[in-house]
Amino acid sequence: MINNDIVFATVRELGNKIKTRQLSPVELTEAYLARLETIGPRLGAVVTVTRRLALEQAAAAEKEIKEGHYRGPLHGIPYGIKDAFSAKGYPTTWGTAPYKDRVFDYDATIVTMLRDAGAILVAKLAMVELVGGLGYDGADASFTGPGRTPWNPEFWSGGSSSGPGAATSAGLVAFSIGGETGGSILSPSNNCGLAGMRTTYGRVSRAGGVTLSWSLDKVGPMCRSADDCGLVLAAIAGYDPEDPATVHKPFVYSGPPPAPKRYRIGIVKGSYENAQPEVRANFEQSLKVLEGFAELTHDVELPDYPYAAILATVMGAEAAAAFQDLIETGQMRQMANQQDRVNGYARSMISAVDYINAWRVRKPARIAMDKLLARYDAVIGPTSGSVAGSAHGTFAGRGDSSPKTGELAAPRTVALTGPGNVVGVPAISVPNGFGQNHLPSGMQFMGPAWSEKTLIDIAAQYQKRTDWHKQRPPIDEWMKSVPKST
């Protein structure tokens, strides 16, 4: 019988049980499908449950493993993917009403790669409409409704990978795939208590996925542990001729080193001092843990560039081009969020001069950041200056920064997420405690381009010394206590 110890297990734990035939991929898939169909809609986490495909893939995986053909640690593992990516024969909605019935006849590259690794696609997961490219101002920005964190469903699961965050945290999938342009993996990982990795620009193919900003979009895993992020990334990284941004850089991962080196970690100045009190306390306690295996340097200053302005200008202009048909046909009026119905027009008015100037500043910003990051294995700060905000109303007055960047930082807090996205470097967020309303907080490790392995190793060492990632949200109890209409 599949119990909660199984559905909340890590990918590595599940993989070991499947490999040794202690666990049936079919039974595991059926358990996740049941949770997706009952819990998923009430968290606003699911667009489409791919039941038929999932059971076919699970039966094939079980047969292969029984016959001795084991593909690797993802073989027989059920996962969900953000509905920004196509899966042949199933709707790909991009989170928005105008596309809710659209079906493509091909798989995104990442879906193909995961199928080749033996993973089982069980769901297309909810997301903020048009990946947040039109500047939404509330958690309602999806035709499936607000994404809710399973730690307290009155609060937001984060955007724009709202469904992957909620579903993975609630034990509806073993892992998920998200996408990030300005914070859309790190934000829900913070809000839902996950390990989530933004990869280096060009590390993972985006072919078959929505284009919000061709020069900023990135793809990455959302998991229960940093170690799981490594296992998933090893299956999805690599060159793809369908995505010209990808490069021939192999990513090999088997697990964190048994005897870690003493890492060099820089603490970003201003990143936590003005955060919510609980978030600050959690981060300060995390520093004490890191001192056990790292040399810490305080008051590291990020290069002084207008990251928020660069991000807003580049993302805004490229989003206006990507969604030009919706803007010009007036289909934006079908958006769920009020701001998404009008902001496309403003983004269309960003001038070529402003766009080019943003790009001109972006290059020296990248060079300066590369020089800084070369001195450390990682620089760190809270993933957000606050825990999750309300799933009701707008973001105004909540102490969040502009949702168009995906950053949820408290006022006057120096955030790492925007700068990291502007220059295209990797980062991983892991949970490090709880704050207001018993909502999780996160800590972010950011490193040089192509340093995913080192970041995962550092985060995994932190998780060996803490148990925040082993905590489970009380979602099953919540399901019993509220009416089905919630």
Sequence and secondary structure as in RCSB ss.txt:
>XXXX:A:sequence
MINNDIVFATVRELGNKIKTRQLSPVELTEAYLARLETIGPRLGAVVTVTRRLALEQAAAAEKEIKEGHYRGPLH
GIPYGIKDAFSAKGYPTTWGTAPYKDRVFDYDATIVTMLRDAGAILVAKLAMVELVGGLGYDGADASFTGPGRTP
WNPEFWSGGSSSGPGAATSAGLVAFSIGGETGGSILSPSNNCGLAGMRTTYGRVSRAGGVTLSWSLDKVGPMCRS
ADDCGLVLAAIAGYDPEDPATVHKPFVYSGPPPAPKRYRIGIVKGSYENAQPEVRANFEQSLKVLEGFAELTHDV
ELPDYPYAAILATVMGAEAAAAFQDLIETGQMRQMANQQDRVNGYARSMISAVDYINAWRVRKPARIAMDKLLAR
YDAVIGPTSGSVAGSAHGTFAGRGDSSPKTGELAAPRTVALTGPGNVVGVPAISVPNGFGQNHLPSGMQFMGPAW
SEKTLIDIAAQYQKRTDWHKQRPPIDEWMKSVPKST
>XXXX:A:secstr
   HHHHTS HHHHHHHHHTTSS HHHHHHHHHHHHHHTGGGGT EEEE HHHHHHHHHHHHHHHHTT    TTT
T EEEEETTB  TTSB  TTSGGGTT B SS  HHHHHHHHTT EEEEEE   GGGGTT   BTT STT   B T
T TTBB  SSSHHHHHHHHTTSSSEEEEEESSSTTHHHHHHHT EEEE  TTSB  TTB  S TTT EEEEEESS
HHHHHHHHHHHBS  TT TT        S   SS   EEEEEETTSSTTS HHHHHHHHHHHHHHTTTEEEEEEE
      HHHHHHHHHHHHHHHHTHHHHHHTGGGG SSTGGGTHHHHHHT  HHHHHHHHHHHHHHHHHHHHHHTT
 SEEEEES SS   BSSSBSTTTT   GGGT    TT   SHHHHHHHT  EEEEEEEE GGG EEEEEEE STT
 HHHHHHHHHHHHHS  GGG    HHHHHHHS TT 
